[in-house]
């Protein structure tokens, strides 16, 4: 049976995967001016993922008492 700590760490792993996939998608997007709005949305998404990961890492650290 998974603990809350294990589940939170799993979520952190998925945030890492999502961030990696977003980075790959951004790098593979052709460099056309028509894609600028897509790049802006992707950049904002990256910011949200980073913020979510930071918040979750802090919560796990508080729960566990140190870096997991």
N, C-alpha and C positions, 0 to 999 in steps of 0.2 A: 504494500500500500504506500503510495506516494505521500510525502509530507507537504505542507504548504511551502516550505523552503524549496523542496525539489521542484514543485510546480512553478514557483517564481523564477528559479534558475532556468528552467526549461523555456519559460517565456522570454527571458533575457537571450537565450540562444536563438530563439525564433526572431527576435528583434535584430540580432546580428545577421542572420540569414537574409532578412528583408532588406536591411541596409546594404548588404553585399549585392543583392539582386538589383536594387535601385541604382547602385553605382554602375553595375554592368549595363543596365538599360540606358543610363545617361551617356555612358561612353560609346555605346553602339548607335545612338541616335545620330543620323546624318546631320552635318553642319549646314543646314539650310536656314535662312531667316524665318521660314514658315514654322520651324520647330522651336522658335524662341519661347513661345507661350508654354509649350510642353516642358522645356527646360526649366522655366520658372516654377511650374507646378511641381516638377520633380525635386527641385531645390527646396521648396517649401515642405514637401513630404519628408525629405531627408532631415530637415530641421525638427519636424514633429517626432520622427523616429528617435533622433538623438535626445530630445527632451524626455520622451517616454522612457528611454533606457536609463537616463540619468536618475529620474524619479524612482524607477523600479530598483536600480542598484542601491540607492540610498535606503529604500524600504527594506531590502534584503539585508543590508549591513546593519540596520537598526534591529531587525528581527534576530539575526544570527549573532551580532555583536562584533563581527569583523568581516573582512572581505571573504566571501564564500569561497 
